[in-house]
Amino acid sequence: MRLQKRNRNLSRYLADAMFFWIAVLITVEAVLAAVLHAFGNVFAEWTGIAGLGVCSAVSWTVYVLHKRYILSEVYTLHTSAFLGVSLLMFVCLYNTHQYPQVWTVFLLYPVYLCFWGDRVLLLCWGGVSYMLFLLSMLLGMDNLSGMSLLHLLSIMGGSMVCAWMGCIAMQKAGAEARQVTKEENREYAIHMLNTLVPIVERKTQISSREIEQMSRLIKRMLREFPEENVLDWEVKLLALLHYVSRIKWPDYVFESEEKLTTFEYQMIQEHCQFGRELFGDEPALARVVRAMQEHHERCDGSGYPKKLKGENICLLAQILGIVECFLAMTTTRVYRQTFTMEEAYLEISQMAGSVYDERVVRAFEKSVQILSPTKVSHVPPRVG
């Protein structure tokens, strides 16, 4: 499943675009200079035109290196900013026509950096740009009048203000866009899993009512842990994910009355990774993915897949584990007799401190509210 990541690579895209258009502009200037010189419209030294060609070649080289050969694992925005300053520095120093105004490009560079929405980056490399511009002014001080100096300083001040205000605006817009993307990813994930529910229901012969039962019981247990601040959509997604994860199992597993083989048991265990396989490292869904991964871990380290112990198992995973166990025991299975709610309740209560955390078991005891020997057909109103 590919979730939207519209903002994640925006800065990388802007950096690529910067190097591309610098290379294009220098190439266009070199071509125009060569054409005009060939037709006699401009009289310039061929060495100057060749210098533009060199600058163009260097610019394209930097663009290709940045786009193709900087690995994502080691890439940072500072890498792009450093390459940008270095390229502009080379063009200014290799200024074959000796235009002093070419150094004003370092006043535009911080304004471009603001679109990356990183204040530290702007302060660092924007500061370097302004220092290089001031250095060029000091070196050419003999050719500057007082008014020209004041004019350049005012432009630099305006550049600073524009860059800083632009960076603040981009950070705000970026935060809003990331929030919208998170919501869209969440809705897409829930919608995608819902489309698979009828397939899983036919395949497993397990009622999809289990999703609602699981959601209600998890929410009841979470009332005992308000500090966890688990959101309703996370509970809904977790229950959906757990139900749909059975789609990975072979059909015959749901009909066999025999004990699972070692290979079949390993296949069953793989459903813990279903969330990771679907959502990867998406930060907005990280808590759901972790709970799905760890819900078969046990406090004594006897669980799977990582044999975690005690507090190393997240609370939401322990809650899911108890709820799954309870619903499995009180639901008809071909390979064993159905437990009554009282029997399942007592069985889970005896696991406190060994299989499940005592706090989670107490929360379960408060949430189930066993009042009479009722079978699973009456579970929904009981647990919700």
Backbone torsions as a table, in degrees:
resi	resn	phi	psi	omega
1	MET	NA	127.4	-178.9
2	ARG	-105.4	108.2	178.1
3	LEU	-82.0	157.4	-179.5
4	GLN	-69.5	136.1	178.6
5	LYS	-134.7	51.5	-170.0
6	ARG	-66.6	-25.4	-177.7
7	ASN	-100.7	-17.7	-171.9
8	ARG	-63.4	-38.2	-176.0
9	ASN	-105.3	12.9	-178.0
10	LEU	-62.2	-44.8	-178.4
11	SER	-64.3	-40.7	177.4
12	ARG	-62.5	-39.9	178.4
13	TYR	-63.8	-43.7	178.8
14	LEU	-62.2	-39.1	179.0
15	ALA	-65.0	-44.6	177.3
16	ASP	-60.2	-42.5	-179.8
17	ALA	-63.7	-37.9	178.8
18	MET	-60.3	-51.4	-178.9
19	PHE	-65.2	-35.5	179.9
20	PHE	-63.7	-48.8	-175.9
21	TRP	-74.1	-28.6	171.7
22	ILE	-62.0	-45.5	178.9
23	ALA	-63.4	-41.3	180.0
24	VAL	-63.0	-46.6	-177.4
25	LEU	-63.8	-43.4	179.5
26	ILE	-66.8	-38.0	178.2
27	THR	-64.6	-44.0	178.4
28	VAL	-60.8	-42.7	179.0
29	GLU	-62.7	-42.3	179.9
30	ALA	-64.9	-42.0	180.0
31	VAL	-66.2	-45.4	179.4
32	LEU	-62.1	-42.3	179.0
33	ALA	-61.9	-41.6	179.6
34	ALA	-66.8	-42.5	-179.3
35	VAL	-65.5	-47.4	-179.5
36	LEU	-63.8	-36.7	177.7
37	HIS	-67.8	-38.4	-179.1
38	ALA	-65.0	-34.4	-180.0
39	PHE	-90.0	2.2	176.0
40	GLY	79.1	10.8	179.7
41	ASN	-78.9	-26.0	179.8
42	VAL	-131.9	129.6	178.4
43	PHE	-102.2	106.6	-178.9
44	ALA	-140.4	154.5	177.6
45	GLU	-67.4	139.1	177.1
46	TRP	-63.0	-24.7	178.0
47	THR	-64.9	-36.0	177.5
48	GLY	-66.2	-42.0	178.2
49	ILE	-65.8	-39.8	177.3
50	ALA	-63.0	-36.4	177.6
51	GLY	-61.8	-40.2	176.3
52	LEU	-63.9	-37.3	176.8
53	GLY	-61.9	-40.0	177.7
54	VAL	-63.6	-45.0	178.6
55	CYS	-60.5	-39.8	178.7
56	SER	-63.5	-44.6	-179.9
57	ALA	-62.7	-42.4	179.0
58	VAL	-64.1	-40.6	-179.5
59	SER	-63.1	-44.3	179.0
60	TRP	-66.9	-35.1	177.7
61	THR	-62.9	-45.5	179.0
62	VAL	-62.6	-40.9	179.4
63	TYR	-61.1	-48.2	-178.6
64	VAL	-65.0	-42.0	179.2
65	LEU	-61.3	-43.5	-178.5
66	HIS	-66.2	-41.2	-173.8
67	LYS	-78.6	-35.2	-169.7
68	ARG	-107.4	-30.4	-166.3
69	TYR	-117.7	-0.3	172.6
70	ILE	-90.2	114.3	-175.2
71	LEU	-67.9	143.4	179.6
72	SER	-61.3	-31.3	-176.7
73	GLU	-67.2	-28.7	-177.0
74	VAL	-110.6	2.2	-176.1
75	TYR	-76.5	136.8	169.9
76	THR	-137.8	162.9	177.3
77	LEU	-62.7	-30.6	179.8
78	HIS	-65.5	-28.9	175.5
79	THR	-62.1	-47.3	179.0
80	SER	-65.1	-42.7	-179.2
81	ALA	-63.1	-41.8	178.1
82	PHE	-63.1	-44.8	178.3
83	LEU	-63.1	-37.7	177.7
84	GLY	-62.7	-47.8	178.1
85	VAL	-62.0	-41.9	-179.1
86	SER	-63.6	-42.4	179.8
87	LEU	-65.5	-45.6	178.4
88	LEU	-63.7	-37.2	177.5
89	MET	-62.4	-43.2	178.9
90	PHE	-62.3	-45.3	-179.1
91	VAL	-62.8	-41.0	-179.2
92	CYS	-69.1	-40.8	179.9
93	LEU	-72.4	-30.0	179.8
94	TYR	-93.3	28.4	-176.8
95	ASN	-69.0	91.8	-172.5
96	THR	-67.0	-27.1	180.0
97	HIS	-92.2	-1.0	177.0
98	GLN	56.4	45.8	175.0
99	TYR	-84.6	114.5	-179.9
100	PRO	-67.3	-25.3	-177.8
101	GLN	-68.2	-13.7	-176.8
102	VAL	-62.2	-23.7	-178.6
103	TRP	-71.3	-13.9	177.8
104	THR	-66.4	-10.6	177.0
105	VAL	-60.7	-25.7	179.1
106	PHE	-74.9	-9.6	171.0
107	LEU	-84.9	-26.0	178.2
108	LEU	-83.9	-28.1	-175.4
109	TYR	-59.8	-45.5	177.9
110	PRO	-61.9	-33.3	178.0
111	VAL	-64.2	-37.8	176.4
112	TYR	-68.6	-38.7	-180.0
113	LEU	-61.4	-28.9	-177.4
114	CYS	-62.6	-24.6	-179.8
115	PHE	-70.0	-14.0	177.8
116	TRP	-81.2	-12.5	172.8
117	GLY	67.3	31.4	-178.9
118	ASP	-125.3	111.0	-175.5
119	ARG	-67.3	-39.6	179.5
120	VAL	-62.6	-43.4	178.1
121	LEU	-61.1	-43.8	-179.5
122	LEU	-64.7	-44.7	179.2
123	LEU	-62.8	-39.8	-176.9
124	CYS	-70.9	-62.4	-172.7
125	TRP	-84.1	-24.6	170.5
126	GLY	-66.0	-40.8	176.0
127	GLY	-61.3	-41.1	177.1
128	VAL	-61.7	-42.1	-179.8
129	SER	-61.9	-45.5	-180.0
130	TYR	-66.3	-36.7	177.6
131	MET	-64.5	-40.2	177.8
132	LEU	-66.2	-38.4	177.6
133	PHE	-65.4	-44.1	177.8
134	LEU	-62.2	-37.7	178.1
135	LEU	-63.2	-41.2	177.8
136	SER	-64.6	-34.9	177.4
137	MET	-66.2	-42.4	-179.6
138	LEU	-64.2	-39.1	-179.9
139	LEU	-69.6	-27.7	179.8
140	GLY	-107.0	23.5	-176.6
141	MET	-59.6	-31.7	-177.4
142	ASP	-64.1	-26.1	-177.0
143	ASN	-98.1	7.2	-177.7
144	LEU	-110.3	136.3	172.8
145	SER	-87.7	170.7	179.7
146	GLY	-61.2	-40.6	-179.8
147	MET	-68.2	-39.3	178.7
148	SER	-64.3	-40.1	179.0
149	LEU	-63.9	-44.4	179.1
150	LEU	-63.9	-38.2	179.4
151	HIS	-63.2	-45.1	-179.7
152	LEU	-65.8	-38.7	178.8
153	LEU	-67.0	-36.8	177.9
154	SER	-66.8	-37.8	177.1
155	ILE	-64.4	-40.6	179.2
156	MET	-63.4	-40.7	177.2
157	GLY	-62.6	-42.3	177.0
158	GLY	-63.0	-38.0	177.1
159	SER	-62.0	-42.3	179.9
160	MET	-61.6	-46.2	-179.0
161	VAL	-63.1	-46.9	-179.2
162	CYS	-62.0	-42.5	-178.5
163	ALA	-64.1	-44.3	-177.2
164	TRP	-69.0	-44.6	178.7
165	MET	-65.0	-37.8	178.3
166	GLY	-64.6	-39.1	179.7
167	CYS	-64.4	-43.0	178.5
168	ILE	-62.2	-43.9	179.8
169	ALA	-64.0	-40.2	-179.9
170	MET	-67.9	-36.6	177.4
171	GLN	-63.9	-42.1	179.0
172	LYS	-65.1	-45.6	179.0
173	ALA	-64.6	-37.8	179.0
174	GLY	-64.9	-40.7	178.9
175	ALA	-63.6	-41.5	178.8
176	GLU	-65.7	-41.5	179.9
177	ALA	-65.9	-38.2	178.4
178	ARG	-65.3	-37.3	178.6
179	GLN	-65.6	-42.4	178.3
180	VAL	-62.7	-41.7	179.9
181	THR	-64.0	-40.6	177.8
182	LYS	-60.1	-45.6	-179.4
183	GLU	-64.3	-40.4	179.3
184	GLU	-66.6	-41.0	177.5
185	ASN	-62.0	-41.5	179.6
186	ARG	-62.7	-47.8	-179.3
187	GLU	-64.9	-37.7	179.2
188	TYR	-65.2	-41.3	-179.8
189	ALA	-63.1	-46.1	-179.8
190	ILE	-64.5	-42.3	179.8
191	HIS	-63.4	-43.4	-178.8
192	MET	-62.6	-43.4	179.7
193	LEU	-67.8	-37.5	179.0
194	ASN	-62.2	-33.9	178.8
195	THR	-67.6	-22.1	-179.3
196	LEU	-90.1	-13.5	-175.9
197	VAL	-58.2	-48.5	179.9
198	PRO	-60.0	-35.1	179.0
199	ILE	-65.3	-45.3	-179.8
200	VAL	-65.7	-37.7	-179.1
201	GLU	-64.0	-42.1	177.5
202	ARG	-69.0	-37.5	-176.6
203	LYS	-69.0	-43.2	-171.4
204	THR	-98.4	-17.1	-174.5
205	GLN	60.9	24.6	175.2
206	ILE	-105.3	125.5	-174.7
207	SER	-61.3	140.1	176.8
208	SER	-69.6	-8.6	174.2
209	ARG	-59.2	-22.2	179.3
210	GLU	-57.7	-32.0	-179.5
211	ILE	-61.6	-47.3	-179.8
212	GLU	-68.7	-40.3	177.9
213	GLN	-59.1	-47.2	-178.4
214	MET	-63.6	-43.3	179.9
215	SER	-60.2	-45.7	-177.2
216	ARG	-64.6	-43.7	-177.9
217	LEU	-69.9	-37.7	176.6
218	ILE	-62.6	-43.4	179.6
219	LYS	-62.7	-40.4	178.6
220	ARG	-62.7	-43.1	-179.3
221	MET	-68.2	-34.6	-179.2
222	LEU	-68.1	-19.5	176.2
223	ARG	-61.8	-24.6	178.7
224	GLU	-81.2	-6.6	-178.7
225	PHE	-132.8	64.7	-177.1
226	PRO	-62.5	-23.9	-178.9
227	GLU	-67.2	-19.1	180.0
228	GLU	-71.3	-28.7	176.4
229	ASN	52.6	46.3	177.1
230	VAL	-79.6	131.0	-176.3
231	LEU	-84.1	156.5	-178.3
232	ASP	-60.3	-40.0	-178.0
233	TRP	-67.0	-28.7	177.1
234	GLU	-68.9	-40.3	177.3
235	VAL	-63.9	-45.0	179.6
236	LYS	-60.7	-45.7	-179.6
237	LEU	-65.1	-39.5	-179.8
238	LEU	-64.1	-44.6	178.8
239	ALA	-63.8	-41.3	177.2
240	LEU	-62.6	-46.7	-177.8
241	LEU	-61.0	-42.4	-180.0
242	HIS	-64.2	-43.0	-179.2
243	TYR	-65.1	-46.5	-175.6
244	VAL	-72.1	-22.3	-178.3
245	SER	-59.5	-19.7	179.1
246	ARG	-69.5	-10.1	-179.2
247	ILE	-63.9	-19.9	-179.4
248	LYS	-78.4	-16.1	-174.1
249	TRP	-82.5	146.6	175.9
250	PRO	-63.7	150.0	-177.0
251	ASP	-60.5	-38.2	-174.0
252	TYR	-67.0	-18.5	179.9
253	VAL	-61.9	-33.1	-176.1
254	PHE	-81.6	-9.4	-178.5
255	GLU	-112.2	-17.0	-175.6
256	SER	-73.9	135.6	176.4
257	GLU	-98.5	-2.3	-178.2
258	GLU	-88.7	162.2	178.1
259	LYS	-66.9	141.4	-179.0
260	LEU	-66.1	142.3	172.8
261	THR	-75.6	170.1	178.8
262	THR	-59.7	-42.8	179.7
263	PHE	-63.2	-44.7	-179.6
264	GLU	-64.6	-38.2	179.1
265	TYR	-64.2	-37.8	176.9
266	GLN	-65.0	-38.1	176.9
267	MET	-63.6	-41.1	179.4
268	ILE	-61.9	-40.8	-178.5
269	GLN	-64.2	-25.9	-176.3
270	GLU	-66.5	-16.0	-178.8
271	HIS	-66.6	-16.2	176.0
272	CYS	-63.8	-25.9	-177.4
273	GLN	-92.5	4.6	-175.3
274	PHE	-60.9	-41.3	179.6
275	GLY	-65.0	-42.8	178.5
276	ARG	-63.1	-39.0	-180.0
277	GLU	-67.0	-35.5	-178.8
278	LEU	-80.0	-46.7	-168.7
279	PHE	-106.0	-11.3	178.9
280	GLY	60.7	-132.1	-177.1
281	ASP	-104.2	26.9	-179.8
282	GLU	-58.9	115.9	-174.3
283	PRO	-58.3	-38.9	-176.3
284	ALA	-64.7	-23.6	-177.3
285	LEU	-108.7	10.8	-172.5
286	ALA	-61.4	-40.1	-177.5
287	ARG	-66.7	-38.9	178.5
288	VAL	-66.5	-44.7	-179.3
289	VAL	-62.1	-42.5	-179.4
290	ARG	-66.5	-42.3	179.0
291	ALA	-60.8	-39.9	178.5
292	MET	-65.8	-39.5	-179.4
293	GLN	-66.2	-35.9	-169.5
294	GLU	-104.3	4.6	-171.2
295	HIS	-72.4	-9.6	174.0
296	HIS	-105.0	8.8	172.4
297	GLU	-75.2	153.4	-178.0
298	ARG	-126.7	147.8	-175.4
299	CYS	-58.1	-29.9	-179.2
300	ASP	-88.2	4.6	177.7
301	GLY	84.4	9.7	-177.2
302	SER	-90.5	0.2	-176.5
303	GLY	-85.4	-165.5	179.0
304	TYR	-145.0	161.2	9.1
305	PRO	-90.7	-15.1	-172.5
306	LYS	-108.0	0.4	-178.9
307	LYS	54.7	46.0	177.9
308	LEU	-71.8	159.0	179.9
309	LYS	-127.3	151.6	168.5
310	GLY	45.8	-124.2	-173.3
311	GLU	-71.9	-9.8	176.6
312	ASN	-71.0	-14.2	177.4
313	ILE	-94.0	126.5	-177.3
314	CYS	-66.7	150.3	-175.0
315	LEU	-61.2	-41.6	-178.5
316	LEU	-62.8	-34.6	177.8
317	ALA	-67.3	-40.3	178.9
318	GLN	-65.7	-38.9	177.7
319	ILE	-63.8	-46.0	178.2
320	LEU	-60.0	-40.4	-179.6
321	GLY	-60.8	-44.3	179.2
322	ILE	-66.5	-44.5	-178.8
323	VAL	-63.0	-43.0	177.7
324	GLU	-60.5	-45.2	-179.8
325	CYS	-60.4	-45.5	-178.1
326	PHE	-63.5	-47.4	-178.9
327	LEU	-68.1	-34.7	178.6
328	ALA	-65.4	-41.0	-178.7
329	MET	-70.1	-31.3	-176.7
330	THR	-97.5	11.4	177.6
331	THR	-115.0	142.4	-178.3
332	THR	-63.0	128.8	174.5
333	ARG	-127.9	146.2	-177.1
334	VAL	-69.8	-23.3	-173.7
335	TYR	-95.8	0.4	177.4
336	ARG	-161.7	167.1	179.7
337	GLN	-78.9	147.3	179.2
338	THR	-73.4	135.6	175.5
339	PHE	-80.8	149.0	166.1
340	THR	-75.2	165.5	-179.8
341	MET	-63.3	-36.6	179.7
342	GLU	-65.2	-41.8	-179.8
343	GLU	-65.1	-43.1	178.6
344	ALA	-64.3	-40.2	179.5
345	TYR	-60.9	-47.4	-179.6
346	LEU	-66.1	-38.6	179.9
347	GLU	-61.5	-45.4	-179.3
348	ILE	-69.8	-37.4	179.8
349	SER	-61.0	-34.0	-179.9
350	GLN	-72.9	-12.9	-179.3
351	MET	-88.7	-2.1	-178.0
352	ALA	-61.2	131.3	177.4
353	GLY	89.5	-19.8	179.5
354	SER	-111.5	-61.3	179.3
355	VAL	-86.6	-44.6	-177.7
356	TYR	-120.3	152.2	176.2
357	ASP	-62.7	138.3	-177.5
358	GLU	-60.5	-36.2	179.6
359	ARG	-63.6	-40.2	-178.7
360	VAL	-70.0	-37.7	178.1
361	VAL	-65.4	-40.9	177.7
362	ARG	-62.6	-40.4	177.6
363	ALA	-63.6	-36.9	177.2
364	PHE	-64.6	-44.0	-178.9
365	GLU	-61.3	-37.6	178.6
366	LYS	-72.0	-28.7	-172.6
367	SER	-84.9	-32.8	-173.6
368	VAL	-73.9	-42.7	178.0
369	GLN	58.5	65.7	178.3
370	ILE	-72.1	121.0	-179.1
371	LEU	-119.8	-27.7	-177.1
372	SER	-155.5	160.1	-179.1
373	PRO	-70.3	79.4	-175.2
374	THR	-104.5	139.7	178.8
375	LYS	-82.3	175.3	-173.4
376	VAL	-62.7	-23.3	-179.4
377	SER	-61.8	-17.7	179.6
378	HIS	-107.0	13.9	-175.7
379	VAL	-66.8	-42.1	-174.5
380	PRO	-51.9	-52.4	178.7
381	PRO	-67.0	-24.2	-179.1
382	ARG	-70.5	-45.7	-172.4
383	VAL	-92.5	-9.0	-177.4
384	GLY	-120.7	NA	NA
